[in-house]
Amino acid sequence: MAKAKSAKKKAVKVRPVKKPVTKKKSVVKKKPVGGGSKPTRKKSAKKKTVGANPRVRPGRHKGLPLQKKSSGVKAAGLKDRAAIVGVGTTEFSKNSGRSELSLACEAVLDALKDAGLKPSDVDGMVTFTMDTNDEIEIARAIGCNDLTFYSRVPHGGGAPTGCIEQAVMAIATGVAEVVVVYRALNGRSGHRFSGGVSGDIVTGDMIHYGWYLPYGLITPASWVAMYHQRYEHLYGNTRDALAEIAINTRNFAVTNPRAFFYQRPLSRDEYNKGKPIALPFNLYDCCQESDGGCAIVLTTPERAKHLNHLPVAVKGIGMCANKNTEAMTDFYADEIAQIPAMDNAAKQAYAQSGLTPDDIDAAIVYDAFTAIVMWQLESWGFAKPGKSKEFILSGALRKDGRLPTNTHGGQLSEAYIHGMNGVNEGVRLVRGTSNNQPKKKIDNVLVTSGVGVPTGGMLLGKFD
C-alpha cells in the first residue's frame, strides 16, 4: 500500500514538470510570428490559403503567390488567373505582298473579332524582341486607346509561351485587362532564318558564334544537327522516328486548309529522297520559311464568361534560361543531348497546374526540326531519356494515338510563325474546333516553345 501511494505521488509530481516545458517551447515558436498572438497566426494562415503575397500592398489585385511544391520547384500562382478568348491569323504564304505591320494588324483584328472585342478594349500588348512591329504602331493603326502594359520576350522560337506568361502576369496583377500577343513576319520573302549568322549582325551573341563560324556551323540546321548527332551516339539511330514525325505532321496539314502543304501528302519514299541539309537532317526534317502573322487575346476569367467562345485557361506555365547557357550553340554544356531549360520549364508548369503527363490529352510541340520533338517529349515526361523513339513509333502522335501532336501540321507543314500558330492550335484543341480534332475528349493540351535557347511551355485546359 505504501509503495502504491508513493508511486501515485511520483506520477503527480512528474506531470506538472512537462507542462511548463511544453508551454515554453510553444512561446518560443510564436514569438517570431508577428508578436506571437493567436489572432496574428490565424490571419497569416488565411493569407497563405488565399494565395496573397504579403509583400504586395493592398490594391486592385491579389498578388501572385509563390507555391512551393514538395519537389522543391517554385511555381508562381498563375493557374486560372487569365483566359485565352481569341485567336487570329493571316494566310500563310511564301510571298505575302504586304508589310509585316499590315500582317500584324490583320492578325490582331482577326483575334479580336474571334473574341468579340474591339480594338478600344485592348490595354496591353506583348510580342517578340525579334518582331519589327512597334506596339504603338499597331495600336494607332487599329484604333486602340491607352496601353498600360507592353512587353517583349527574346530568343526567337523560345518566346511564344513566354509572351503568354507575360500577358497572364499582367492580367493577374491588374496591370492590364485585355492583352494581345502577336507575331508577324515575312520569313520567306523578307529576312530568311535559313541564312543563319551572316550579314551585318550587331549582337553580343556574335562573341560565342565566333567560336563556331570558322567550322561551318552558321545555320540553325547545323547547330541542331550537332546536338542530335550526340543524341544518336548515346541512344542509337532515330531515322524511323524522324520520318514518322515528318510524315504524321504532314498528314495533319493535308486536311488543314490553312496549311501551306494542304492536300500535299508526304510518302516515306519521298522523305528518304529528301535533299541532305545537315546530317542527320534532310529537307523534310526542317521547318518551312513562311510569311504570315498570328495573334492571341487574353483577358480576365470574369470578362471571358461574356465573350464569344469557351474560355481557355492557362493551367500552368514555365520558362527557364539555364545556367551558363548560349543561344543555339550551347556545345560546352555538361551534356548536349539534354535540354535542361525545357526540363525546368516542364517542372514549373506541372507543379503550378497540379497536372501530370497522364493528364495531357494532346500536344503542340515546337518543331523547327523533327529531332527536337523527340527531346521535348522526354522533357515533359512522355518517355524516358532516349526512349521517345519507341513512343513515337507506337503511333502515339497520330490523330487516334495516345498524344495527338501538332494537329495543325506544325511548323514543318503548316507554317513557320515562330510557334505562334501552334499556340492558336492549342486553343482550338481545347475548344474542340481544330480541323483535325481527335475523337477522344481533349481537356488538357501541352504547348511548347523552341529549344536550344532560353525557353518554356504551358498547359492549356478548361476552367474548373
KEVEXRO-762220 format. One record per residue (C-alpha): residue number from 1; residue in one letter; x, y, z. Coordinates in steps of 0.001 Angstrom, whole numbers. Layout:
// KEVEXRO-762220
   k r      xx      yy      zz
 NUM A       X       Y       Z
...
END
This chain:
// KEVEXRO-762220
   k r      xx      yy      zz
   1 M       0       0       0
   2 A    2778    2398     901
   3 K    4577    1624   -2315
   4 A    1397    2215   -4336
   5 K     801    5606   -2682
   6 S    4408    6553   -3308
   7 A    4060    5681   -6990
   8 K     942    7829   -7282
   9 K    2697   10778   -5709
  10 K    5590   10417   -8111
  11 A    3219   10346  -11087
  12 V    1561   13532   -9879
  13 K    4885   15239   -9475
  14 V    6084   14289  -12988
  15 R    3054   15649  -14892
  16 P    3360   19298  -13858
  17 V    7026   19280  -14848
  18 K    6160   18509  -18516
  19 K    3566   21253  -18892
  20 P    5838   24245  -18404
  21 V    8361   22759  -20841
  22 T    5657   22400  -23498
  23 K    4402   25926  -22931
  24 K    7912   27312  -23038
  25 K    8558   25739  -26463
  26 S    5226   26973  -27763
  27 V    6052   30532  -26680
  28 V    9418   30415  -28405
  29 K    7766   29309  -31665
  30 K    5176   32051  -31535
  31 K    7476   34994  -30869
  32 P    8928   35400  -34383
  33 V    5448   35415  -35958
  34 G    4054   38934  -35648
  35 G    4427   39098  -31862
  36 G    3171   35566  -31273
  37 S    -512   36245  -30589
  38 K   -3005   33635  -31777
  39 P   -5068   36014  -33935
  40 T   -1905   37019  -35844
  41 R   -1052   33402  -36579
  42 K   -4575   32619  -37784
  43 K   -4547   35649  -40098
  44 S   -1210   34584  -41599
  45 A   -2547   31097  -42249
  46 K   -5575   32538  -44038
  47 K   -3365   34620  -46322
  48 K   -1427   31538  -47352
  49 T   -4642   29723  -48192
  50 V   -5921   32546  -50362
  51 G   -2538   32927  -52025
  52 A   -1898   36591  -51334
  53 N    1669   37821  -51419
  54 P    2423   39624  -48121
  55 R    4947   41832  -49920
  56 V    2287   43279  -52225
  57 R     368   46268  -50934
  58 P   -3423   46017  -50830
  59 G   -4852   47389  -54076
  60 R   -6735   46322  -57131
  61 H   -5157   42879  -57389
  62 K   -4493   39907  -55117
  63 G    -827   39488  -55961
  64 L     946   36408  -57245
  65 P    1539   33728  -54612
  66 L    4669   31629  -54851
  67 Q    3768   27973  -54462
  68 K    6472   25717  -53055
  69 K    5810   22148  -54054
  70 S    7214   19056  -52381
  71 S    9540   18570  -55373
  72 G   11308   21816  -54457
  73 V   10108   23504  -57662
  74 K    8864   27061  -57266
  75 A    5852   27969  -59377
  76 A    4081   31331  -59376
  77 G     362   31059  -58707
  78 L    -837   31823  -62228
  79 K   -3196   28875  -62596
  80 D   -6596   30002  -63963
  81 R   -5703   33682  -63495
  82 A   -6238   34566  -67181
  83 A   -8267   33244  -70100
  84 I   -7451   32994  -73796
  85 V  -10541   34257  -75588
  86 G   -9469   34939  -79163
  87 V   -7110   33609  -81831
  88 G   -6370   35256  -85155
  89 T   -4305   34540  -88233
  90 T   -3451   35734  -91707
  91 E   -2970   33495  -94717
  92 F     353   31638  -94748
  93 S    2423   32035  -97900
  94 K    5877   32415  -99392
  95 N    5226   35970 -100586
  96 S    2599   37935  -98678
  97 G    2851   41021 -100874
  98 R    2374   43296  -97883
  99 S    4318   44739  -94973
 100 E    4886   42974  -91666
 101 L    2909   45776  -89994
 102 S     -39   45001  -92248
 103 L     211   41295  -91365
 104 A     337   42095  -87641
 105 C   -2707   44366  -87781
 106 E   -4653   41795  -89779
 107 A   -3886   39027  -87287
 108 V   -4736   41189  -84242
 109 L   -8050   42350  -85728
 110 D   -8930   38745  -86584
 111 A   -8214   37653  -82993
 112 L  -10311   40481  -81528
 113 K  -13187   39595  -83848
 114 D  -12918   35959  -82766
 115 A  -13131   37052  -79120
 116 G  -15957   39545  -79616
 117 L  -13861   42526  -78521
 118 K  -12981   45882  -80084
 119 P   -9529   47464  -80554
 120 S  -10544   50084  -77994
 121 D  -10804   47299  -75366
 122 V   -7102   46480  -75643
 123 D   -4835   47928  -72937
 124 G   -1836   45601  -73211
 125 M     403   44127  -75918
 126 V    3212   41558  -75896
 127 T    5445   40323  -78704
 128 F    8920   39028  -79563
 129 T   12027   41202  -79400
 130 M   12553   39954  -82965
 131 D    9251   41392  -84186
 132 T    9684   44528  -86313
 133 N    6274   45982  -85453
 134 D    6145   48505  -82614
 135 E    3199   48097  -80296
 136 I    2242   51751  -80684
 137 E    2209   51443  -84478
 138 I    -284   48600  -84301
 139 A   -2303   50355  -81601
 140 R   -2573   53518  -83691
 141 A   -3319   51632  -86898
 142 I   -6220   49598  -85496
 143 G   -7633   52180  -83046
 144 C   -6570   51193  -79523
 145 N   -6792   53524  -76534
 146 D   -4024   53939  -73932
 147 L   -1785   50935  -73363
 148 T    -956   50345  -69701
 149 F    1264   47335  -70412
 150 Y    3686   46417  -73197
 151 S    6471   43887  -73107
 152 R    8778   41801  -75312
 153 V   10383   38370  -74918
 154 P   13730   37467  -76537
 155 H   15253   34375  -78146
 156 G   13049   33876  -81206
 157 G   11388   30472  -81041
 158 G   11877   30405  -77278
 159 A    9404   33274  -76890
 160 P    5815   32122  -77728
 161 T    4807   30746  -74332
 162 G    6965   33384  -72611
 163 C    4812   36045  -74271
 164 I    1705   34311  -72955
 165 E    3231   34238  -69469
 166 Q    3886   37990  -69617
 167 A     248   38575  -70613
 168 V   -1059   36302  -67845
 169 M    1036   38097  -65219
 170 A    -205   41498  -66420
 171 I   -3830   40377  -66142
 172 A   -3370   38542  -62830
 173 T   -1802   41610  -61215
 174 G   -4347   44061  -62605
 175 V   -1848   45947  -64761
 176 A   -3989   45296  -67860
 177 E   -7346   43674  -68604
 178 V   -7237   42806  -72310
 179 V   -3808   41829  -73646
 180 V   -2941   40941  -77239
 181 V      57   38737  -78041
 182 Y    1184   38900  -81678
 183 R    3913   37833  -84090
 184 A    4148   38740  -87784
 185 L    6967   38233  -90246
 186 N    7823   37912  -93899
 187 G   10054   34957  -93139
 188 R   10392   33887  -96744
 189 S   10004   36996  -98897
 190 G   11916   39097  -96342
 191 H   14593   38087  -93828
 192 R   15202   34317  -94061
 193 F   16373   32481  -90947
 194 S   17967   29749  -93065
 195 G   20678   32316  -93830
 196 G   21928   31768  -90291
 197 V   24618   34026  -88872
 198 S   25550   36159  -91847
 199 G   25435   39760  -92990
 200 D   25775   42818  -90786
 201 I   24798   41470  -87380
 202 V   25323   43588  -84276
 203 T   24703   41417  -81226
 204 G   26592   40135  -78195
 205 D   25825   36610  -79442
 206 M   28496   37097  -82086
 207 I   31071   36575  -79336
 208 H   30152   32914  -78905
 209 Y   29126   32379  -82542
 210 G   32686   33381  -83424
 211 W   33981   30116  -81983
 212 Y   31894   28030  -84425
 213 L   31622   30044  -87651
 214 P   35093   29031  -88940
 215 Y   33963   25380  -88848
 216 G   30798   25924  -90900
 217 L   28319   25981  -88015
 218 I   26405   29020  -89262
 219 T   22755   27926  -89577
 220 P   20121   26644  -87147
 221 A   20082   23308  -89010
 222 S   23818   22823  -88467
 223 W   23577   23708  -84780
 224 V   20654   21382  -84036
 225 A   22228   18591  -86109
 226 M   25263   18752  -83800
 227 Y   23038   18123  -80757
 228 H   21186   15269  -82424
 229 Q   24386   13568  -83572
 230 R   25282   13341  -79896
 231 Y   21770   12076  -79058
 232 E   22102    9300  -81636
 233 H   25588    8442  -80353
 234 L   24042    7791  -76930
 235 Y   20736    6193  -77914
 236 G   21091    4794  -81423
 237 N   19744    5612  -84875
 238 T   16474    7589  -84951
 239 R   15772    7744  -88709
 240 D   12434    5900  -88480
 241 A   11224    8131  -85648
 242 L   12222   11295  -87522
 243 A   10366   10032  -90607
 244 E    7273    9264  -88531
 245 I    7259   12810  -87126
 246 A    7631   14412  -90570
 247 I    5020   12223  -92285
 248 N    2468   12328  -89462
 249 T    2773   16113  -89211
 250 R    2280   16390  -92981
 251 N    -824   14177  -92751
 252 F   -2389   16741  -90424
 253 A   -1504   19558  -92836
 254 V   -3136   17704  -95735
 255 T   -6559   18197  -94111
 256 N   -5939   21729  -92795
 257 P   -6911   24432  -95352
 258 R   -4663   26996  -93595
 259 A   -1567   24843  -94103
 260 F     920   25551  -96883
 261 F    1022   21802  -97624
 262 Y   -2759   21408  -97694
 263 Q   -3677   18345  -99818
 264 R      20   17559 -100443
 265 P     903   14318  -98614
 266 L    4441   13080  -97941
 267 S    5382    9429  -98505
 268 R    8236    7562  -96808
 269 D    9939    7147 -100171
 270 E    9763   10889 -100828
 271 Y   11046   11557  -97309
 272 N   14009    9224  -97839
 273 K   14943   11043 -101048
 274 G   14896   14470  -99395
 275 K   17871   16726 -100073
 276 P   20536   16402  -97334
 277 I   20771   19612  -95259
 278 A   22933   18837  -92208
 279 L   23278   15192  -91248
 280 P   21195   13510  -89968
 281 F   18634   16028  -91305
 282 N   17269   16165  -94812
 283 L   14873   18702  -96304
 284 Y   11774   17216  -94646
 285 D   13308   17312  -91167
 286 C   13464   21111  -91364
 287 C   10654   23625  -90923
 288 Q    9445   25992  -93612
 289 E   10161   29660  -94118
 290 S    6836   31493  -94156
 291 D    5147   34872  -94489
 292 G    2245   35430  -92102
 293 G    1013   36548  -88716
 294 C    -804   35206  -85640
 295 A   -2374   36818  -82590
 296 I   -3937   35715  -79311
 297 V   -6206   37697  -76977
 298 L   -6263   37150  -73212
 299 T   -8445   38694  -70526
 300 T   -9740   38076  -67012
 301 P  -11732   34880  -66343
 302 E  -14711   37017  -65301
 303 R  -14804   39041  -68507
 304 A  -14196   35899  -70570
 305 K  -17550   34467  -69466
 306 H  -19381   37065  -71558
 307 L  -17443   36679  -74829
 308 N  -17816   34524  -77937
 309 H  -16134   31235  -77085
 310 L  -15409   28761  -74353
 311 P  -12611   30448  -72345
 312 V   -9343   28519  -72421
 313 A   -7465   28557  -69126
 314 V   -3711   28745  -68711
 315 K   -3392   25949  -66143
 316 G     381   26082  -65757
 317 I    3265   27872  -67443
 318 G    7029   27909  -67012
 319 M   10161   29383  -68528
 320 C   13884   28953  -67959
 321 A   17273   30213  -69073
 322 N   19543   27562  -67618
 323 K   22908   28361  -66030
 324 N   25811   29200  -68362
 325 T   23718   28690  -71482
 326 E   24305   30041  -75002
 327 A   21690   30780  -77645
 328 M   21575   27811  -80049
 329 T   25254   26842  -79638
 330 D   25483   25517  -76099
 331 F   28126   22985  -77111
 332 Y   30109   23295  -73870
 333 A   27233   22095  -71689
 334 D   27876   19052  -69497
 335 E   25652   17013  -71834
 336 I   24459   18431  -75158
 337 A   21941   15621  -75696
 338 Q   19783   17138  -72936
 339 I   17667   20306  -72780
 340 P   17703   21359  -69103
 341 A   15863   24643  -69771
 342 M   12826   22728  -71048
 343 D   13141   20156  -68241
 344 N   12922   23017  -65734
 345 A   10022   24750  -67513
 346 A    8095   21465  -67539
 347 K    8569   21019  -63808
 348 Q    7282   24560  -63199
 349 A    4174   24090  -65340
 350 Y    3303   20714  -63835
 351 A    3846   21973  -60273
 352 Q    1706   25033  -60900
 353 S   -1158   23182  -62585
 354 G   -1224   20080  -60421
 355 L   -1285   18018  -63630
 356 T     943   15115  -64681
 357 P    1881   13729  -68115
 358 D   -1002   11245  -67781
 359 D   -3452   14171  -67697
 360 I   -2304   15622  -71038
 361 D   -4546   14662  -73978
 362 A   -2795   16334  -76939
 363 A     302   18400  -77620
 364 I    1683   21199  -79742
 365 V    5433   20621  -79676
 366 Y    7691   23231  -81262
 367 D    9008   21557  -84411
 368 A   11581   23710  -86159
 369 F   13257   20326  -86724
 370 T   11887   16797  -86329
 371 A   14536   15862  -83767
 372 I   13568   18492  -81221
 373 V   10105   16926  -80954
 374 M   11813   13803  -79618
 375 W   13802   15666  -76985
 376 Q   10789   17621  -75736
 377 L    8600   14536  -75342
 378 E   11239   13324  -72889
 379 S   11428   16668  -71063
 380 W    7666   16615  -70471
 381 G    7632   13040  -69169
 382 F    6005   11148  -72044
 383 A    9102    8999  -72466
 384 K   12280    8338  -70513
 385 P   15578    9770  -71816
 386 G   16474    8073  -75080
 387 K   13103    6287  -75290
 388 S   10989    8791  -77232
 389 K   11578    6927  -80495
 390 E    9659    3917  -79133
 391 F    6827    6208  -78015
 392 I    6706    7857  -81454
 393 L    6879    4601  -83433
 394 S    3950    3222  -81419
 395 G    1756    5733  -83300
 396 A    1326    7890  -80195
 397 L    1484   11200  -82114
 398 R   -1231   10263  -84619
 399 K   -4804   11507  -84523
 400 D   -6010    8319  -82797
 401 G   -2844    7904  -80722
 402 R   -2027    8446  -77068
 403 L    -908   12066  -77668
 404 P   -2111   13624  -80960
 405 T     667   16095  -81714
 406 N     862   19161  -83977
 407 T   -2609   18626  -85383
 408 H   -2336   21821  -87464
 409 G     637   20488  -89410
 410 G    3220   22203  -87248
 411 Q    5968   24442  -88488
 412 L    7109   21606  -90694
 413 S    3934   21624  -92776
 414 E    1501   24422  -91796
 415 A    3748   27475  -91458
 416 Y    6699   28838  -89508
 417 I    5337   31764  -87476
 418 H    7841   31250  -84666
 419 G    5465   28885  -82887
 420 M    2550   31303  -82508
 421 N     425   29315  -84945
 422 G     960   26410  -82550
 423 V    -441   28435  -79645
 424 N   -3523   29113  -81759
 425 E   -3932   25404  -82477
 426 G   -3594   24531  -78795
 427 V   -6523   26845  -78079
 428 R   -8591   25245  -80856
 429 L   -7934   21769  -79459
 430 V   -9286   22763  -76029
 431 R  -12274   24476  -77675
 432 G  -12895   21408  -79832
 433 T  -12627   23332  -83121
 434 S   -9404   22036  -84700
 435 N   -9621   20911  -88318
 436 N   -8105   17662  -87046
 437 Q   -9916   17423  -83728
 438 P   -9242   13985  -82192
 439 K  -12283   11833  -81457
 440 K  -11308   11448  -77821
 441 K  -12128   14152  -75276
 442 I   -9464   16854  -75042
 443 D   -9260   18541  -71651
 444 N   -5589   19490  -71331
 445 V   -3098   20424  -74046
 446 L     653   20966  -73872
 447 V    2159   23830  -75925
 448 T    5933   24365  -76055
 449 S    8393   26955  -77321
 450 G   11639   26317  -79211
 451 V   14720   24700  -77713
 452 G   18440   25401  -77843
 453 V   17646   28802  -76344
 454 P   16021   30041  -73117
 455 T   12549   28558  -73493
 456 G    9296   27492  -71865
 457 G    6000   25699  -72173
 458 M    2451   25808  -70916
 459 L    -556   23645  -70174
 460 L   -3925   24803  -71509
 461 G   -7283   23481  -70376
 462 K  -10827   24241  -69355
 463 F  -11743   26235  -66271
 464 D  -12851   24103  -63313
END
